[in-house]
């Protein structure tokens, strides 16, 4: 497991910190209930196991995981902007890596995964899992509640759609108009004791 920079930091200036390979992540209370996925449910074949990225012999997997998960973060920000990523309540980003082996025990793939906690309008207390499917050069996106129950999932997600898919799972129903979204967002914001959101100098909708 490697912990990753918060999205408001300059990603290129932050070095990933290696922690334990177990699901729990020291220093991130948000991750205490985080569950890993059964990747075979999402079309990844073979015997799959999580790698201990602290081990010297997994150094290649560690660097690969850093590169792919940082790429995921860059693509999220490029796709929907930092403000949208912030609106999900994104916290506790963690990178994991799995390996898939065939029936002969030969490694067939390394599978990086980015996990982070969210507190959105649609998913008020849960996790987003982004899994890189190297064979298709696409992502698998899964949201779970805090107990690990799968809420929504999408496969074959291209990088330009990654942020929009997550936003539709976590924060904003695609059927909502701008005013409907602002009304819901403002209700949640005011309930937390913060001022309402103002859009393009219009009066806030509450």
N, C-alpha and C positions, 0 to 999 in steps of 0.2 A: 504494500500500500504506500502511496505517496500522497502527502497533503499538498494542495495546490493553492496558488495565490487567490485572494479575494478579487472579485471582478473589477473593483474600483482601483486596483493597483496596476502598475505597468507590468504586464506579464513577463516581458523580456528581462526585467530587472530582478525578478524573484527566482531563487533556486528552490526547487521542490525539496521538501524535507521528508526523509524516509522514516516511517514509523513502523508499527507492527503489521503483519499481514492479515491479522484477524479483522473482523468487521468493525470492532470498536476502535476509535481513533482518539488517542490521548490529546486533551486540550480542546476537543470539540464536543460539547455536551449534546449538540444537535444530532450527532451520529450514534448515540448510544443504542438506539433501536434499529439502526440501519441494517437491512437484510440484503444479502447477495441474491442474484437471480439464478433460476434454473435456465441456463441459456439454450438447452435443448428444446425448450418450449418455443423458441423463436427461430428454429431452423438451423442451428449450429450443431453439427453432428460430431460424434466421437466422444471419447472419454475426456471430460473437462475438469480441470482442477485449478485452483487459485495458486499463483506463484508467490513465494516469499521474496519480495524485491530487495530485502536487506542482504540476501546472499550474494556473494561475489560472482558465483556462476550464473546469476540472473542479471548481470549488469547490462547486457544487451536489451533484455526485456524491460529493465528499468528505464533506460534511455528512450526506448521505443514508446513506452507508456507516457513518459514526460512529453515527448514530441507530439504524440497523437492527442493527448488530453489538452495540452496548451493550444493545439490547433482547433480543437472543439470550442474552447473558450473564445478564441479569436473569431471563429465563424459565427458563434452566437452573437457577439457584439457587433460584427459587421452586418449580420442579417437583420437584427431588430433594434440595435442600439443599446447603449448601457442603461438608459432609463427604463427600458422594458425589462431588461434582465434584473435590475434593482427592484422593479415592481413585483417580481416573484418572491421577494424576501430571500434571495439566494444567499446561502451561507454554508460553511463547512465543506468546501469542495475537496474531494478525495479521488485519487486515481488508483485503480486496481488493474491487475493483468492476470488473465487466465491463459492456459495452454490447452489445446485440443490435441489428442493423440488418437491414432487409428487403432484397429484391432491388433496390429503388430507392435504397438507401443511406440510407433514413430510419431514425432511431433509434426502436426499438419498445419497448425496456425497459432499465432499469438493474438489474444483478443483483449485489447485495452477497454476499460470502462471508466467513465466519469460519473461520479455520484455526488449529488448535493441536496441539501435540505431546502425546502421551499415553504412559504406561507402566503399562498395566493388566494384570490377570491374563490376559485374553483377547487383548489387543493390547499386548504388552510394549514395543514400540518402533515407533510409527507416528503417524499423523495423523488427526484428525477434521476433516472439511469440512462446514460447514453453509451451504447456499445458500438464499437467500430467493426463493421463487417468488411474485412479487407478484400474478400473474394468478389464482392459486388461494388466495393468502394462506396458504400452507403452506411447509414447509421440505423440502429434499432433504438427506438425511444420508448421507455417504459416509465410510468409513474406508479408509485406504491404509496399506501398510507403508512402511518408510523409503525404498524404491526407487520408490514411487509406484504400485505394483500395487494395484488395488482389491480390498479384502477383503470388505466388505459394503456394502450400500446400501439406502436406503428412500426412497420418494417420498411426497408428500402427508402429511407428518408435521405434525400440529397442535402448537401451542405447548405445550399441557398434556402432550403425550406426548414432547416433545423430549428431555428428560433421561433418561427411561426407555429410549428407543430407543438413545441413545448408551451408557448403562450396560450394556445387553444386548449391545452390540457390543464394548465395551472392557473391562469389569470383571467383570460377573456374568451367568452363564448363567441365564436365567429358570427353568430346571428345577432349579437347585440349591436345597436347603433352606438355612435360615439357618446351621445347623451346618456344612453342606458348604461354604458360602461362607466362613465363619470359619476353617475348617480350611485352606482354600487361601490365604486372605489372611494367616493367621498364619504359614504356612510361608514365604511370600514375605517377610513382615515380619521374621521371625527370621533368615532368610538374609541380610538386609541389616544385621544386627546391632542391630535395634531390638526393644523389648519387644513381646510379643504383644498382640493386641487383646482387651479384656475387654468382654463384652456383658451389660449389665444385672446387673452384679455376679456373674455366673456365672464359674466357672473357665474360663480360655481353652482353646479346643479346638485342639490342635496335632497 
